[in-house]
Each structure stands twice: as structure tokens, then as C-alpha cells.
Amino acid sequence: MAITPSSIPYQDLAKEDICIVSLDGKPVEVREGRKPSIEKALHARVYQIRSETRALIHTHQTYASVLSILNLSIPPLFDEVVMELGEVVEVIPYALSGSEALAWKAQSKLSNGAYAYLLQNHGALILGETMEKALIKAELLEKVAQVYLLALSTGRPIHTIPS
């Protein structure tokens, strides 16, 4: 799998910086001085379990991250979100970043068929058939997370779409 290196700002990355590792985490092609992301076990687990996934984005986007620290899943609020992300954007329980425990906790949620998850006290995980589709899903996740938080802030009841 191709994965970004640790500790390099995305805007400074070049194509040559991307690390290629096997699904068991062993380096295949890694530029000298670069280390694959510590989240490689999490990424590998997703690819092993969800064969339709060809791209995976792990973000720390603002509104999704707020929901992750509130430990709030996103219920079915909009048709488009349900079709693109899944019926519910569930929270994967907390485990230390980069740990095997986090990969196992993610595995316990992956069978729900969703394409987006919140990582408790960490951020978000978005799956796609292509990188472009995963990016669109990441943007949609941030939009629905923002809308949901604004709706919650009113103190009024949240109405989900009927099943």
C-alpha cells in the first residue's frame, strides 16, 4: 500500500516521499530519511477487511474531530450522506494512535459497510473506491459534522430521516 510518511507537512510532500509498504507493514519502497505513517496497521487492516476499498484517508478535520471527542456518532440526517457515507457514521473507540489496538477496534466496526468513521479523540477515517471518491466523502463528512454540531447547539430535537 502507498502511505504518507510521518512528520512531513502535506504541502511539502513530493511523489517520491510516498512510502510503499506491504500489508504486514514491511517497507517495499521507502525513501531514505522517511518513515511510513504510524497509522500503517490501521490502514492495512481496512484494506484487508474491506476489499472494495482502494483509497483511505485519515484526517483531523475540525468538525469531525469535535464529534470524535464528544464520542458522538452521526445519525442518518440526509439522503446523500446515507448513500455516500453509510447509515450511521460510527465512533471507533479510543486506542493510542498507531497502535495495533486501534487497528483491532477499527476492525470491529468495519463490517457495518460504512465509508466514514470517527476515531474517538483522534479524527476521522474515510474509505473510497478511488482517492477522488474518498476525498469527496471526506468533504461530505466535514459538512454533515458541521451541520450536526450546529443543530445540536440549538438544544432542539434532532430529526433523522425515516428508515
QUIJO-V486798 format. One line per field, one symbol per residue. phi: phi as a letter, one per 30 degrees, with the letter a starting at -180 (. if undefined). psi: psi as a letter, one per 40 degrees, with the letter a starting at -180 (. if undefined). burial: + if it has 9 or more other ideal C-beta (glycine too) atoms within 8 Angstrom, else -. A space follows every 50 residues. Layout:
BEGIN
phi: ???
psi: ???
burial: ???
END
This chain:
BEGIN
phi: .cbdddibeedcdcedddccbddciddcbbdeicbeedddddddddddcc dddcbbbcbbdeddddddddhcdcddcbeedddcckdbcdcdedaeeidd ddddddedcdddidcbbccehblbbbcadbddddddddddeddddddddd ddddiddcccddd
psi: ihiiiifhhdeeiidedhihiieeehhdhhiheihiieeddddddddddg deheihhhificddddddeefhihihdidddddddidhhihhihihheid dddddddedeeeeieiihhhfdbihhiididddddddddddddddddddd ddedeiihhiii.
burial: +-++++-+----+---+++++---+----++--+-++-+++++++++-+- --+-+++++-+-++++++---+++-++---++-+++-+++++-----++- -++++++-++-+-+++++++-+++++++--+-++++++-+++-++++++- ++-----+-----
END
